[in-house]
Amino acid sequence: MIEPATTQGYITMAYGHRRFFEMAVNLALSARLNDPNRPVTLLYKDCSELPEELAPYFQDCRPFENPEAYPGVTIKLGVYEPSPYEETFFVDADCLIMKRDMDRHWEKYGAQDFAISGDVVKSGAAYGCDVEKMMAAAGVDYFCDMNCGVLFFRKSDKAQKVFADARALLAERHPDLIELRPRRGDGLSDQPYFAAAMARNGVEPVSYTPEEGTIMATTWRASDIEFDLEHGINRLKKPTGFRLMDRFWARGWVSHETSIAHFIELKPRAAYQRLSDWLRDHFGVPRFRFD
């Protein structure tokens, strides 16, 4: 077991179907490959759900208390307390660490007590919601547009306050802060609540330029995806924006190199499966089919 509040490390979460635990194993293996000096802790909902044979792939496995208070992925609003680390990167289980350069991200994020990569916005749409309405609902003068697949926090009063404010906003269930994800079957989203809590506490998102290489890029609506763990290839192109309904007809494309690849819905499935097979063969771990 890791003693609380003494180290840097990663936490991830899995529950439900076996494949989510196997995804978390892949994340832990990718950390072993590309950031071997930092441990990975697995949070899970119920001790009866944790496959015992998978526990050795993590430094620590901890049950998540009171999961019924967090519908869907809003469970991430409760990861502050169970983290055993002084400084934590929470990483979604459908991510892989692609590049051995995480030290620079730990240093960059460590300048703040709470941090997520993204952009400050004051109009338009974010998370499928109207930004100005979200600002009014939260009582803030800006909003943070980001993806919460990777977030950083330090054990501190400031970070604890961000998490507490996000949970309070969730409890209010203001209609203008609700992003529903019925297609993914996980209900409410955590992102509007984290974004509003960040603004309430004067926390702006961390920014990256394409030239320096981002910490995390999603495969959502990406093109020209080139991922190869063996040879350290981690390139893809992302839209610069859309001309129609904030989702159709890309305005342009920008090439990115990313330290963490976030496989939304495990797409493209063939690419994720290929990386999973290579990782597991490399470390002598049984393969798993993500069909």
C-alpha positions as a Markdown table, in Angstrom:
| # | Residue | x | y | z |
|---|---|---|---|---|
| 1 | Met | 0.0 | 0.0 | 0.0 |
| 2 | Ile | 1.1 | 3.6 | -0.7 |
| 3 | Glu | 1.0 | 5.9 | 2.3 |
| 4 | Pro | -1.3 | 8.9 | 1.7 |
| 5 | Ala | -0.1 | 12.3 | 0.6 |
| 6 | Thr | 3.6 | 11.5 | 0.1 |
| 7 | Thr | 4.1 | 10.8 | -3.7 |
| 8 | Gln | 3.2 | 11.6 | -7.3 |
| 9 | Gly | 1.0 | 9.1 | -9.1 |
| 10 | Tyr | -1.8 | 8.3 | -11.4 |
| 11 | Ile | -5.3 | 7.1 | -10.5 |
| 12 | Thr | -7.9 | 5.7 | -12.8 |
| 13 | Met | -11.3 | 4.1 | -12.4 |
| 14 | Ala | -13.1 | 1.0 | -13.5 |
| 15 | Tyr | -16.5 | -0.6 | -12.8 |
| 16 | Gly | -19.1 | -2.6 | -14.5 |
| 17 | His | -18.2 | -4.7 | -17.5 |
| 18 | Arg | -14.8 | -6.6 | -17.5 |
| 19 | Arg | -13.6 | -4.6 | -20.5 |
| 20 | Phe | -13.4 | -1.5 | -18.4 |
| 21 | Phe | -11.0 | -3.2 | -16.0 |
| 22 | Glu | -9.0 | -4.5 | -18.9 |
| 23 | Met | -8.8 | -0.9 | -20.3 |
| 24 | Ala | -7.4 | 0.2 | -16.9 |
| 25 | Val | -4.8 | -2.6 | -17.1 |
| 26 | Asn | -3.7 | -1.2 | -20.5 |
| 27 | Leu | -3.4 | 2.3 | -19.0 |
| 28 | Ala | -1.3 | 0.9 | -16.2 |
| 29 | Leu | 0.9 | -1.0 | -18.6 |
| 30 | Ser | 1.4 | 2.2 | -20.7 |
| 31 | Ala | 2.5 | 4.0 | -17.6 |
| 32 | Arg | 4.9 | 1.2 | -16.8 |
| 33 | Leu | 6.3 | 1.7 | -20.3 |
| 34 | Asn | 6.5 | 5.5 | -20.5 |
| 35 | Asp | 6.5 | 6.8 | -16.9 |
| 36 | Pro | 7.8 | 3.8 | -14.9 |
| 37 | Asn | 8.7 | 5.8 | -11.7 |
| 38 | Arg | 5.2 | 6.8 | -10.9 |
| 39 | Pro | 2.6 | 4.3 | -9.7 |
| 40 | Val | -1.0 | 3.7 | -10.8 |
| 41 | Thr | -3.9 | 3.3 | -8.4 |
| 42 | Leu | -7.2 | 1.8 | -9.4 |
| 43 | Leu | -10.4 | 3.0 | -7.9 |
| 44 | Tyr | -13.5 | 0.7 | -8.3 |
| 45 | Lys | -17.1 | 0.8 | -7.2 |
| 46 | Asp | -17.5 | -2.4 | -5.4 |
| 47 | Cys | -15.0 | -5.0 | -4.1 |
| 48 | Ser | -17.1 | -7.8 | -5.6 |
| 49 | Glu | -16.5 | -6.3 | -9.1 |
| 50 | Leu | -12.7 | -6.2 | -9.0 |
| 51 | Pro | -11.3 | -9.2 | -10.9 |
| 52 | Glu | -8.6 | -10.5 | -8.5 |
| 53 | Glu | -6.2 | -11.6 | -11.2 |
| 54 | Leu | -6.0 | -8.0 | -12.4 |
| 55 | Ala | -5.1 | -6.4 | -9.1 |
| 56 | Pro | -1.4 | -7.1 | -9.4 |
| 57 | Tyr | -1.1 | -4.7 | -12.4 |
| 58 | Phe | -1.8 | -1.8 | -10.1 |
| 59 | Gln | 0.3 | -0.4 | -7.2 |
| 60 | Asp | -2.9 | -0.1 | -5.2 |
| 61 | Cys | -6.7 | -0.9 | -5.6 |
| 62 | Arg | -9.2 | 1.1 | -3.6 |
| 63 | Pro | -13.0 | 0.8 | -3.4 |
| 64 | Phe | -14.9 | 4.0 | -4.2 |
| 65 | Glu | -17.1 | 5.0 | -1.3 |
| 66 | Asn | -20.7 | 6.2 | -1.9 |
| 67 | Pro | -20.7 | 5.8 | -5.7 |
| 68 | Glu | -24.5 | 6.1 | -5.8 |
| 69 | Ala | -24.2 | 9.8 | -5.1 |
| 70 | Tyr | -22.6 | 10.3 | -8.6 |
| 71 | Pro | -24.6 | 9.4 | -11.7 |
| 72 | Gly | -22.6 | 8.4 | -14.7 |
| 73 | Val | -19.1 | 9.9 | -15.1 |
| 74 | Thr | -19.8 | 12.5 | -12.5 |
| 75 | Ile | -18.2 | 10.0 | -10.2 |
| 76 | Lys | -14.9 | 11.8 | -11.1 |
| 77 | Leu | -16.2 | 14.6 | -8.8 |
| 78 | Gly | -15.4 | 12.4 | -5.9 |
| 79 | Val | -11.8 | 11.3 | -6.6 |
| 80 | Tyr | -10.1 | 13.9 | -4.5 |
| 81 | Glu | -10.5 | 12.1 | -1.1 |
| 82 | Pro | -9.5 | 8.5 | -2.2 |
| 83 | Ser | -6.3 | 9.5 | -4.0 |
| 84 | Pro | -3.3 | 8.3 | -2.1 |
| 85 | Tyr | -0.9 | 10.8 | -3.6 |
| 86 | Glu | 0.2 | 14.3 | -2.8 |
| 87 | Glu | 0.0 | 15.1 | -6.5 |
| 88 | Thr | -2.3 | 13.2 | -8.8 |
| 89 | Phe | -3.1 | 12.9 | -12.4 |
| 90 | Phe | -6.5 | 11.3 | -12.8 |
| 91 | Val | -6.6 | 9.6 | -16.2 |
| 92 | Asp | -9.6 | 7.9 | -17.8 |
| 93 | Ala | -9.3 | 4.2 | -18.3 |
| 94 | Asp | -9.8 | 4.6 | -22.1 |
| 95 | Cys | -6.4 | 6.4 | -22.3 |
| 96 | Leu | -2.9 | 5.3 | -23.1 |
| 97 | Ile | 0.3 | 7.1 | -22.2 |
| 98 | Met | 2.0 | 7.2 | -25.6 |
| 99 | Lys | 5.2 | 9.1 | -24.9 |
| 100 | Arg | 8.0 | 9.1 | -22.3 |
| 101 | Asp | 7.8 | 12.9 | -21.6 |
| 102 | Met | 5.3 | 13.1 | -18.7 |
| 103 | Asp | 7.9 | 14.9 | -16.5 |
| 104 | Arg | 7.2 | 18.1 | -18.4 |
| 105 | His | 3.5 | 17.8 | -17.8 |
| 106 | Trp | 3.9 | 17.1 | -14.1 |
| 107 | Glu | 6.1 | 20.2 | -13.9 |
| 108 | Lys | 3.7 | 22.4 | -15.9 |
| 109 | Tyr | 0.6 | 21.3 | -14.1 |
| 110 | Gly | 2.3 | 21.5 | -10.8 |
| 111 | Ala | 2.2 | 25.3 | -11.0 |
| 112 | Gln | -1.5 | 25.0 | -9.9 |
| 113 | Asp | -3.3 | 23.1 | -7.3 |
| 114 | Phe | -6.0 | 22.0 | -9.8 |
| 115 | Ala | -5.6 | 21.9 | -13.6 |
| 116 | Ile | -7.2 | 20.6 | -16.8 |
| 117 | Ser | -6.1 | 21.4 | -20.3 |
| 118 | Gly | -8.5 | 23.5 | -22.3 |
| 119 | Asp | -9.7 | 27.0 | -23.3 |
| 120 | Val | -11.4 | 29.9 | -21.6 |
| 121 | Val | -14.7 | 30.7 | -23.4 |
| 122 | Lys | -17.4 | 33.3 | -22.8 |
| 123 | Ser | -19.9 | 32.6 | -25.6 |
| 124 | Gly | -21.0 | 30.0 | -28.1 |
| 125 | Ala | -21.5 | 26.3 | -27.1 |
| 126 | Ala | -19.6 | 23.9 | -24.9 |
| 127 | Tyr | -20.6 | 20.4 | -23.8 |
| 128 | Gly | -23.7 | 20.7 | -25.9 |
| 129 | Cys | -24.8 | 23.6 | -23.7 |
| 130 | Asp | -25.1 | 27.4 | -24.2 |
| 131 | Val | -22.0 | 29.0 | -22.6 |
| 132 | Glu | -23.7 | 32.3 | -21.5 |
| 133 | Lys | -26.5 | 30.3 | -19.9 |
| 134 | Met | -24.0 | 28.1 | -18.1 |
| 135 | Met | -22.1 | 31.2 | -16.9 |
| 136 | Ala | -25.3 | 32.7 | -15.5 |
| 137 | Ala | -26.3 | 29.5 | -13.8 |
| 138 | Ala | -22.9 | 29.2 | -12.1 |
| 139 | Gly | -22.5 | 32.9 | -11.4 |
| 140 | Val | -19.2 | 33.2 | -13.2 |
| 141 | Asp | -17.8 | 35.5 | -15.8 |
| 142 | Tyr | -16.0 | 32.9 | -17.9 |
| 143 | Phe | -16.2 | 29.1 | -18.6 |
| 144 | Cys | -13.6 | 26.5 | -19.2 |
| 145 | Asp | -14.0 | 24.3 | -22.4 |
| 146 | Met | -12.0 | 21.2 | -21.8 |
| 147 | Asn | -12.0 | 17.4 | -21.8 |
| 148 | Cys | -11.8 | 15.9 | -18.3 |
| 149 | Gly | -10.1 | 12.7 | -19.5 |
| 150 | Val | -7.0 | 13.9 | -17.7 |
| 151 | Leu | -7.0 | 16.2 | -14.7 |
| 152 | Phe | -4.4 | 17.2 | -12.1 |
| 153 | Phe | -4.8 | 18.0 | -8.5 |
| 154 | Arg | -2.7 | 18.5 | -5.4 |
| 155 | Lys | -3.8 | 17.8 | -1.9 |
| 156 | Ser | -4.6 | 21.4 | -0.9 |
| 157 | Asp | -7.4 | 23.6 | 0.3 |
| 158 | Lys | -7.7 | 25.1 | -3.2 |
| 159 | Ala | -8.1 | 21.8 | -5.0 |
| 160 | Gln | -10.5 | 20.5 | -2.3 |
| 161 | Lys | -12.6 | 23.6 | -2.8 |
| 162 | Val | -12.8 | 23.0 | -6.5 |
| 163 | Phe | -14.1 | 19.5 | -6.0 |
| 164 | Ala | -16.5 | 20.6 | -3.3 |
| 165 | Asp | -18.0 | 23.3 | -5.5 |
| 166 | Ala | -18.3 | 20.9 | -8.4 |
| 167 | Arg | -20.3 | 18.5 | -6.2 |
| 168 | Ala | -22.5 | 21.3 | -4.9 |
| 169 | Leu | -23.3 | 22.3 | -8.4 |
| 170 | Leu | -24.1 | 18.7 | -9.3 |
| 171 | Ala | -26.5 | 18.6 | -6.3 |
| 172 | Glu | -28.3 | 21.7 | -7.6 |
| 173 | Arg | -29.1 | 20.0 | -11.0 |
| 174 | His | -29.5 | 23.4 | -12.7 |
| 175 | Pro | -30.9 | 22.6 | -16.2 |
| 176 | Asp | -28.4 | 24.9 | -17.9 |
| 177 | Leu | -25.4 | 22.9 | -16.5 |
| 178 | Ile | -26.7 | 19.5 | -17.5 |
| 179 | Glu | -24.9 | 17.7 | -20.4 |
| 180 | Leu | -26.6 | 14.4 | -21.1 |
| 181 | Arg | -24.7 | 11.6 | -22.7 |
| 182 | Pro | -27.4 | 9.0 | -23.6 |
| 183 | Arg | -25.5 | 7.7 | -26.6 |
| 184 | Arg | -22.7 | 6.6 | -24.3 |
| 185 | Gly | -25.1 | 5.4 | -21.7 |
| 186 | Asp | -23.4 | 7.1 | -18.8 |
| 187 | Gly | -25.9 | 9.8 | -18.0 |
| 188 | Leu | -24.7 | 13.2 | -16.7 |
| 189 | Ser | -21.3 | 14.6 | -17.6 |
| 190 | Asp | -18.7 | 15.8 | -15.1 |
| 191 | Gln | -17.3 | 18.5 | -17.4 |
| 192 | Pro | -19.8 | 21.4 | -16.9 |
| 193 | Tyr | -19.5 | 21.0 | -13.1 |
| 194 | Phe | -15.7 | 21.0 | -13.1 |
| 195 | Ala | -15.7 | 23.9 | -15.5 |
| 196 | Ala | -18.0 | 26.0 | -13.4 |
| 197 | Ala | -16.1 | 25.2 | -10.2 |
| 198 | Met | -12.8 | 26.2 | -11.8 |
| 199 | Ala | -14.3 | 29.5 | -12.8 |
| 200 | Arg | -15.7 | 30.1 | -9.3 |
| 201 | Asn | -12.2 | 29.5 | -7.9 |
| 202 | Gly | -10.3 | 31.6 | -10.4 |
| 203 | Val | -8.7 | 28.5 | -12.0 |
| 204 | Glu | -8.1 | 28.8 | -15.7 |
| 205 | Pro | -7.3 | 25.8 | -17.9 |
| 206 | Val | -3.8 | 24.9 | -18.9 |
| 207 | Ser | -3.0 | 25.7 | -22.6 |
| 208 | Tyr | -0.7 | 24.0 | -25.1 |
| 209 | Thr | 0.4 | 25.0 | -28.6 |
| 210 | Pro | 0.5 | 22.3 | -31.3 |
| 211 | Glu | 4.2 | 22.9 | -31.6 |
| 212 | Glu | 5.0 | 22.0 | -28.0 |
| 213 | Gly | 2.8 | 18.9 | -28.0 |
| 214 | Thr | -0.3 | 18.5 | -25.9 |
| 215 | Ile | -0.8 | 16.3 | -22.8 |
| 216 | Met | -3.9 | 14.6 | -24.2 |
| 217 | Ala | -5.7 | 14.5 | -27.5 |
| 218 | Thr | -8.9 | 12.5 | -28.1 |
| 219 | Thr | -9.6 | 10.4 | -31.1 |
| 220 | Trp | -13.1 | 12.0 | -31.3 |
| 221 | Arg | -13.4 | 13.3 | -34.9 |
| 222 | Ala | -9.7 | 13.0 | -35.5 |
| 223 | Ser | -8.1 | 12.0 | -38.7 |
| 224 | Asp | -4.7 | 10.6 | -39.9 |
| 225 | Ile | -4.2 | 8.8 | -36.6 |
| 226 | Glu | -0.7 | 7.4 | -36.3 |
| 227 | Phe | -0.1 | 5.6 | -33.0 |
| 228 | Asp | 2.8 | 3.2 | -32.3 |
| 229 | Leu | 4.0 | 2.5 | -28.8 |
| 230 | Glu | 7.0 | 0.5 | -29.9 |
| 231 | His | 8.4 | 3.4 | -31.9 |
| 232 | Gly | 7.0 | 6.3 | -30.0 |
| 233 | Ile | 4.7 | 7.6 | -32.7 |
| 234 | Asn | 1.8 | 9.6 | -31.4 |
| 235 | Arg | 0.4 | 11.8 | -34.2 |
| 236 | Leu | -3.1 | 12.8 | -35.3 |
| 237 | Lys | -5.1 | 15.7 | -36.8 |
| 238 | Lys | -7.9 | 17.5 | -35.0 |
| 239 | Pro | -10.5 | 20.0 | -36.4 |
| 240 | Thr | -9.9 | 23.6 | -35.6 |
| 241 | Gly | -13.7 | 24.1 | -35.4 |
| 242 | Phe | -16.9 | 23.4 | -37.3 |
| 243 | Arg | -19.0 | 25.5 | -39.6 |
| 244 | Leu | -22.3 | 23.8 | -38.8 |
| 245 | Met | -23.9 | 23.1 | -35.4 |
| 246 | Asp | -20.5 | 23.0 | -33.7 |
| 247 | Arg | -20.0 | 19.4 | -35.0 |
| 248 | Phe | -20.1 | 19.3 | -38.8 |
| 249 | Trp | -18.0 | 20.5 | -41.7 |
| 250 | Ala | -14.5 | 21.2 | -40.2 |
| 251 | Arg | -13.1 | 24.6 | -40.7 |
| 252 | Gly | -9.6 | 23.2 | -40.9 |
| 253 | Trp | -7.2 | 20.7 | -39.4 |
| 254 | Val | -4.2 | 20.9 | -37.1 |
| 255 | Ser | -1.6 | 18.2 | -36.5 |
| 256 | His | -0.8 | 17.3 | -32.9 |
| 257 | Glu | 1.7 | 15.1 | -31.1 |
| 258 | Thr | 0.2 | 13.9 | -27.9 |
| 259 | Ser | 1.6 | 12.4 | -24.7 |
| 260 | Ile | -1.7 | 10.7 | -23.9 |
| 261 | Ala | -4.2 | 9.3 | -26.4 |
| 262 | His | -7.8 | 9.3 | -25.3 |
| 263 | Phe | -9.7 | 6.7 | -27.2 |
| 264 | Ile | -13.3 | 8.0 | -27.0 |
| 265 | Glu | -15.6 | 4.9 | -27.2 |
| 266 | Leu | -12.4 | 3.0 | -27.9 |
| 267 | Lys | -12.4 | 4.3 | -31.5 |
| 268 | Pro | -10.7 | 3.6 | -33.8 |
| 269 | Arg | -11.2 | 0.1 | -32.3 |
| 270 | Ala | -8.6 | -1.5 | -34.6 |
| 271 | Ala | -5.9 | 1.0 | -33.5 |
| 272 | Tyr | -6.7 | 0.5 | -29.8 |
| 273 | Gln | -6.7 | -3.3 | -30.2 |
| 274 | Arg | -3.3 | -3.2 | -31.9 |
| 275 | Leu | -1.8 | -1.1 | -29.1 |
| 276 | Ser | -3.4 | -3.3 | -26.5 |
| 277 | Asp | -1.9 | -6.4 | -28.1 |
| 278 | Trp | 1.5 | -4.9 | -28.3 |
| 279 | Leu | 1.5 | -3.7 | -24.7 |
| 280 | Arg | 0.4 | -7.0 | -23.4 |
| 281 | Asp | 2.8 | -9.0 | -25.4 |
| 282 | His | 5.6 | -6.7 | -24.4 |
| 283 | Phe | 4.9 | -7.2 | -20.7 |
| 284 | Gly | 3.8 | -10.8 | -20.9 |
| 285 | Val | 0.2 | -10.1 | -20.0 |
| 286 | Pro | -2.7 | -12.2 | -21.6 |
| 287 | Arg | -4.4 | -10.5 | -24.5 |
| 288 | Phe | -8.0 | -9.3 | -24.3 |
| 289 | Arg | -10.3 | -8.7 | -27.2 |
| 290 | Phe | -12.3 | -5.4 | -27.1 |
| 291 | Asp | -14.9 | -6.4 | -29.6 |
